[in-house]
Amino acid sequence: MAELILALDVIERKRALDVAKSCTPYLDKIKVGYPLVLASSLNIVNELKPLGIPLIADFKVADIPNTNGLICNLVFEIGFDAVIVHGFPGADAVKACVDVAHRFGGECYVVAEMSHTGANEFFSGVSDRITLIAMQCGAEGIIAPATRPDRITHLRTIVGSKKIYAPGIGVQGGEIEKVAPLVDGIIVGRMIYNAPNPSEIAKHLAKIY
Amino acid sequence: MAELILALDVIERKRALDVAKSCTPYLDKIKVGYPLVLASSLNIVNELKPLGIPLIADFKVADIPNTNGLICNLVFEIGFDAVIVHGFPGADAVKACVDVAHRFGGECYVVAEMSHTGANEFFSGVSDRITLIAMQCGAEGIIAPATRPDRITHLRTIVGSKKIYAPGIGVQGGEIEKVAPLVDGIIVGRMIYNAPNPSEIAKHLAKIY
């Protein structure tokens, strides 16, 4: 059964907290990105922590190793449980993130492939190698798009029992019934937080996948 | 004459503001990255604004187009004058950033190549294409490493009169006297802010390049 991860891409602090709170009983994890953090500050973590489920910083960290380390330090110091980073900047950049994550007892996931059209330009050709680097660096898993289940099946042959989390369900076109059996977690954003009753959708998804 | 851009990669808010203030008379721009913003919140911009020189958000934005747009909106709403984004997520991701930047009358720069060892794994082979995408999307220029002046000379043939800003001077090994004549701006961080007297170094660099 796949974990259900809420992509809390809501910019308004109050609405974000309301959605998170109402959905928490049906969630395994909450993923927070830069839009919410920039709009409200990193302290949003202190307001989400009491919900008691793991928080993932989806910062797609993509700088030089030294700066990546600084960013990840701040991520885990404030209380995140995991971070999502880019593999495109290479093994040393990924390793800098994994090292910090593990020092805090946290997890690190690497973006192996993305779901938008532009990802075809550079990502598609190198996602196998990025996945390999993620594994060699000791990352806990990869992020791969629900819009491309064939690619997920292929990347599974590289990651083995490590985790695959898949965003792109719903609005972006990923079909949950096809993808859920292939991955360790499905990441759902707009389908939940833009619904008239977010917790109802979360409850429904949690029950069937 | 190349612009002098301070990379304000100092995490402590007070020290960052002190360094920025003392160096401002000799600077053309200040570049702020995620470590400082995460440690202090996006409001650090409101404290740097009164210095009266352009502020660049070096966020190396690298998400899907929708999220990139949200991040850039927050960047320019708070008062940044320019943003640095990644080109490897493809043209649509870059275009989303450029569009927001221009709507605010701001600028967008694309990372064409990076200065660390890991950049050899994926970046080096595609930096020409990334640079081309940056130009096609209407970006104001690119970021290319001072550690590779031969690459800067080559990328100049693609960007023409658009700007090239080069980080990696000093600690990372870039030789300022070789690079300054090739670029529109040199980005200097540790060499200035880790000096016993940062403003003295900034003054010296501003005078000779």
HADDOCK unambig.tbl for C-alpha pairs under 7 A between the chains (distance, minus, plus):
assign (segid A and resid 34 and name CA) (segid B and resid 71 and name CA) 6.71 0.50 0.50
assign (segid A and resid 35 and name CA) (segid B and resid 70 and name CA) 6.05 0.50 0.50
assign (segid A and resid 35 and name CA) (segid B and resid 71 and name CA) 5.30 0.50 0.50
assign (segid A and resid 38 and name CA) (segid B and resid 42 and name CA) 6.11 0.50 0.50
assign (segid A and resid 39 and name CA) (segid B and resid 74 and name CA) 6.91 0.50 0.50
assign (segid A and resid 41 and name CA) (segid B and resid 41 and name CA) 5.11 0.50 0.50
assign (segid A and resid 42 and name CA) (segid B and resid 38 and name CA) 6.10 0.50 0.50
assign (segid A and resid 60 and name CA) (segid B and resid 62 and name CA) 6.65 0.50 0.50
assign (segid A and resid 60 and name CA) (segid B and resid 63 and name CA) 6.98 0.50 0.50
assign (segid A and resid 62 and name CA) (segid B and resid 60 and name CA) 6.63 0.50 0.50
assign (segid A and resid 63 and name CA) (segid B and resid 60 and name CA) 6.97 0.50 0.50
assign (segid A and resid 64 and name CA) (segid B and resid 116 and name CA) 6.12 0.50 0.50
assign (segid A and resid 70 and name CA) (segid B and resid 35 and name CA) 6.04 0.50 0.50
assign (segid A and resid 71 and name CA) (segid B and resid 34 and name CA) 6.72 0.50 0.50
assign (segid A and resid 71 and name CA) (segid B and resid 35 and name CA) 5.31 0.50 0.50
assign (segid A and resid 74 and name CA) (segid B and resid 39 and name CA) 6.91 0.50 0.50
assign (segid A and resid 88 and name CA) (segid B and resid 122 and name CA) 6.23 0.50 0.50
assign (segid A and resid 89 and name CA) (segid B and resid 118 and name CA) 6.01 0.50 0.50
assign (segid A and resid 89 and name CA) (segid B and resid 119 and name CA) 5.44 0.50 0.50
assign (segid A and resid 89 and name CA) (segid B and resid 122 and name CA) 6.97 0.50 0.50
assign (segid A and resid 90 and name CA) (segid B and resid 118 and name CA) 4.14 0.50 0.50
assign (segid A and resid 90 and name CA) (segid B and resid 119 and name CA) 5.73 0.50 0.50
assign (segid A and resid 90 and name CA) (segid B and resid 121 and name CA) 5.76 0.50 0.50
assign (segid A and resid 90 and name CA) (segid B and resid 122 and name CA) 6.82 0.50 0.50
assign (segid A and resid 91 and name CA) (segid B and resid 118 and name CA) 5.64 0.50 0.50
assign (segid A and resid 92 and name CA) (segid B and resid 118 and name CA) 5.43 0.50 0.50
assign (segid A and resid 93 and name CA) (segid B and resid 118 and name CA) 6.60 0.50 0.50
assign (segid A and resid 116 and name CA) (segid B and resid 64 and name CA) 6.13 0.50 0.50
assign (segid A and resid 118 and name CA) (segid B and resid 89 and name CA) 6.02 0.50 0.50
assign (segid A and resid 118 and name CA) (segid B and resid 90 and name CA) 4.11 0.50 0.50
assign (segid A and resid 118 and name CA) (segid B and resid 91 and name CA) 5.64 0.50 0.50
assign (segid A and resid 118 and name CA) (segid B and resid 92 and name CA) 5.43 0.50 0.50
assign (segid A and resid 118 and name CA) (segid B and resid 93 and name CA) 6.61 0.50 0.50
assign (segid A and resid 119 and name CA) (segid B and resid 89 and name CA) 5.41 0.50 0.50
assign (segid A and resid 119 and name CA) (segid B and resid 90 and name CA) 5.68 0.50 0.50
assign (segid A and resid 121 and name CA) (segid B and resid 90 and name CA) 5.70 0.50 0.50
assign (segid A and resid 122 and name CA) (segid B and resid 88 and name CA) 5.97 0.50 0.50
assign (segid A and resid 122 and name CA) (segid B and resid 89 and name CA) 6.96 0.50 0.50
assign (segid A and resid 122 and name CA) (segid B and resid 90 and name CA) 6.80 0.50 0.50
